[in-house]
Amino acid sequence: MDISTKTAAIVTGGASGLGESTARRLASLGAKVALFDLNVERGEKVASEIGGIFCQVDVTDEASVDAGFEKARDAHGVERILVNCAGIVAGRKTVSRDRDTGIIKSHDLATFTKVITINLIGSFHMIAKSAAGMAGLDPVTDDGGKGVIINTSSVAGTDGQIGQAAYAASKGGIMGLTLPVARDLAREGIRVATIMPGLFHTPMFDSIPDEITDALGKTVPFPSRLGKPKEYANLVAHIVDNDMINGTCLRLDGAIRLEPK
């Protein structure tokens, strides 16, 4: 599917990191981009810089999502592209032992539920709402294509490390829904694909000392560095362009396979 000035796109988590880079890339190709995020100050700044719009959206709240879609569609029309980048990370072992007291504690349910709700349920929430809009559009490709949905999983979905039970489960869930949702939406001319990033230099690395960041980069076989958000964004653009990419999960990881810790 070609990207042009007639193409509307929505990027969740678009105020920073992979989402911001994706929003900038799509806008550079002519797309009219709506950023869904909770960070108003940063979101409005990025939207202004790329000629898009910002919508303050909590992907887990239906009223918030509906209001975001209404604002985005009023401004740009129904989206042809949805990219799900909104997500959180939480590290917690299934059980942990206090070093001083020896007391054993279990992983709290609230943290596990929050990660699953935002990363997995929030992504599906956006998929379902967006697909309902895309299904009513006219085709724009010779094959009858109407739109493209791209999700963000992680290599943790298959290589989850110690302390990543919640995160890995959420990202594995995104992988698991990719094919069935693509099959669901095939008759509507909507493609679905998922990107599995490895170690990427996103804002969460900004607070980590350079020597640790460099050491993490060296664990990647080749190229031996952290991934750049623009490399993720470039793959998003390619998936949109390549009509045969559908129902699959693509690793973007420099051949890394995560060790247990």
C-alpha positions in Angstrom: 0.0 0.0 0.0 1.4 3.4 -1.0 1.7 6.1 1.5 0.7 9.6 0.3 -0.8 12.8 1.5 -4.2 11.1 1.4 -3.0 8.4 3.9 -4.1 8.8 7.5 -2.2 7.1 10.2 -2.4 6.6 14.0 0.6 5.8 16.2 0.1 4.8 19.8 2.9 5.7 22.1 3.8 8.3 19.5 5.3 10.9 21.9 8.6 9.1 22.4 10.8 6.2 21.4 9.8 3.8 18.7 6.4 5.5 18.3 7.8 9.0 17.9 10.3 7.7 15.3 7.5 5.9 13.4 5.3 9.0 13.5 8.1 11.1 12.1 8.9 8.5 9.3 5.3 8.2 8.2 4.9 12.0 8.2 8.1 12.3 6.1 6.4 10.1 3.5 3.4 12.3 3.4 1.0 10.6 5.8 -1.3 12.6 8.1 -0.4 11.3 11.5 -2.3 11.3 14.8 -0.3 10.6 17.9 -2.1 8.7 20.7 -0.2 9.1 24.0 -0.7 10.2 27.6 2.3 12.7 27.6 0.5 15.9 26.5 3.5 18.2 26.5 5.8 15.9 24.5 3.0 14.6 22.3 1.9 18.1 21.2 5.5 19.1 20.5 6.1 16.1 18.2 2.7 16.5 16.5 3.5 20.2 15.8 6.9 19.4 14.4 5.5 16.8 11.9 2.3 18.6 11.0 0.1 16.0 12.7 -2.3 16.1 15.7 -2.0 14.9 19.3 -4.8 13.0 21.1 -4.4 12.3 24.8 -5.4 8.6 24.9 -5.3 5.9 27.5 -5.4 2.7 25.3 -7.0 0.7 28.1 -10.0 3.1 28.5 -12.8 2.8 25.9 -14.1 6.3 26.3 -10.6 7.7 25.9 -9.9 5.6 22.8 -13.2 6.5 21.2 -12.6 10.2 21.8 -9.1 9.8 20.3 -10.5 8.1 17.2 -13.2 10.7 16.8 -10.6 13.6 17.0 -8.1 11.9 14.6 -10.8 10.9 12.1 -12.4 14.3 12.1 -9.0 15.9 11.3 -7.6 13.3 8.8 -10.3 10.8 7.9 -10.3 7.2 8.8 -6.8 5.8 9.2 -5.3 3.5 6.7 -2.4 2.7 9.1 -2.4 1.8 12.8 0.9 1.3 14.6 0.7 0.1 18.2 3.8 1.2 20.1 2.3 2.0 23.5 3.6 -0.2 26.3 5.3 -0.4 29.6 8.0 -2.6 31.2 8.0 -4.0 34.7 10.6 -6.3 36.2 9.5 -8.6 38.9 10.4 -12.3 39.7 7.6 -14.8 40.2 8.9 -15.2 43.8 11.6 -13.1 45.5 13.5 -13.5 48.7 14.3 -10.5 50.9 18.1 -10.5 51.4 17.9 -9.3 55.0 14.9 -11.1 56.4 14.7 -14.1 54.1 11.0 -13.6 53.6 9.7 -14.9 50.3 7.2 -12.8 48.4 5.2 -13.7 45.4 4.8 -11.5 42.3 2.0 -9.1 43.0 -1.1 -9.5 40.8 -1.6 -5.8 40.4 1.7 -5.3 38.5 1.2 -8.4 36.3 -2.4 -7.2 35.5 -1.2 -3.7 34.6 1.4 -4.9 32.2 -1.0 -7.3 30.4 -3.7 -4.7 30.4 -1.6 -2.0 28.7 0.6 -4.0 26.5 -1.7 -6.8 25.3 -5.3 -5.8 25.9 -4.6 -2.1 25.0 -3.1 -3.3 21.7 -6.1 -5.5 20.9 -8.4 -2.7 21.9 -6.8 -0.4 19.3 -6.8 -3.2 16.7 -10.5 -3.9 17.0 -11.5 -0.2 17.0 -9.3 0.7 14.1 -10.2 -2.4 12.0 -13.9 -1.5 12.3 -13.2 1.9 10.7 -10.8 0.5 8.0 -13.4 -2.2 7.0 -15.7 0.5 5.7 -13.1 2.2 3.5 -12.8 1.7 -0.3 -9.8 -0.5 -1.4 -6.6 1.4 -2.4 -4.6 -1.5 -3.8 -5.2 -3.9 -6.8 -5.6 -6.7 -4.3 -8.4 -4.9 -2.4 -6.2 -3.7 0.4 -7.8 -1.1 2.7 -5.4 -0.8 5.6 -2.4 -2.1 7.6 -2.1 -2.8 11.3 1.3 -3.1 12.8 1.9 -4.2 16.4 5.0 -4.1 18.6 6.0 -7.3 20.4 9.5 -8.0 21.6 12.2 -10.7 21.5 11.2 -11.1 25.1 8.1 -12.8 23.7 10.2 -15.8 23.0 13.4 -15.2 25.0 11.9 -13.8 28.2 14.5 -13.2 30.9 14.4 -13.6 34.7 12.0 -11.1 36.1 10.1 -10.7 32.8 7.1 -12.9 33.4 4.6 -10.2 32.9 6.4 -8.4 30.1 7.2 -11.6 28.2 3.6 -12.8 28.6 2.2 -9.6 27.2 4.5 -9.6 24.2 4.0 -13.3 23.6 0.3 -12.6 23.6 0.7 -10.0 20.9 2.6 -12.6 18.8 -0.1 -15.1 19.4 -2.9 -12.9 18.2 -1.2 -11.7 15.0 -2.1 -14.6 12.7 -5.7 -15.2 13.9 -6.4 -11.4 13.7 -4.9 -11.3 10.2 -7.1 -14.2 9.2 -10.1 -12.5 10.7 -9.5 -9.4 8.7 -8.4 -10.9 5.4 -11.9 -10.7 3.9 -11.9 -7.0 4.8 -8.6 -6.3 3.0 -6.7 -5.4 6.2 -3.2 -6.8 6.8 -1.7 -7.4 10.2 1.9 -7.8 11.1 4.0 -7.6 14.3 7.6 -6.4 14.9 9.7 -8.0 17.6 12.4 -5.5 18.4 15.6 -6.6 20.3 17.6 -4.1 22.3 16.7 -0.6 21.0 17.9 2.8 22.3 14.6 4.2 23.6 14.2 6.8 26.4 14.4 4.1 29.1 18.1 3.8 28.3 18.7 7.6 28.9 19.1 7.0 32.7 21.5 4.1 32.3 25.3 4.8 32.4 27.0 4.8 29.0 29.2 1.9 29.9 26.2 -0.3 30.7 24.5 0.7 27.5 27.7 0.0 25.5 28.0 -3.4 27.2 24.4 -4.3 26.3 25.1 -3.3 22.7 28.1 -5.7 22.5 25.8 -8.6 23.3 24.2 -8.2 19.9 25.9 -10.4 17.4 25.8 -7.9 14.5 25.6 -5.0 14.3 27.0 -5.0 17.9 25.0 -2.0 19.2 21.6 -1.0 20.3 19.0 -0.7 17.6 18.1 2.8 16.4 14.4 3.8 16.6 14.6 4.9 12.9 15.4 1.3 12.0 12.1 0.2 13.6 10.4 3.0 11.7 11.9 2.0 8.4 10.6 -1.5 8.9 7.1 -0.1 9.6 7.3 1.8 6.3 8.4 -1.3 4.5 5.6 -3.4 5.9 3.0 -0.9 4.7 4.6 -0.9 1.3 5.0 -4.6 0.9 1.5 -6.1 0.4 2.7 -9.7 0.9 3.7 -9.1 4.6 0.7 -10.4 6.5 0.0 -12.5 9.5 3.6 -12.7 10.6 6.0 -11.6 13.3 9.3 -10.2 12.3 12.4 -10.1 14.5 14.4 -6.9 14.4 17.3 -7.8 16.7 20.7 -8.1 15.1 20.5 -11.9 15.7 20.4 -11.6 19.5 18.9 -14.3 21.6 18.5 -13.2 25.2 20.3 -15.0 28.0 18.3 -15.9 31.1 19.6 -12.7 32.8 
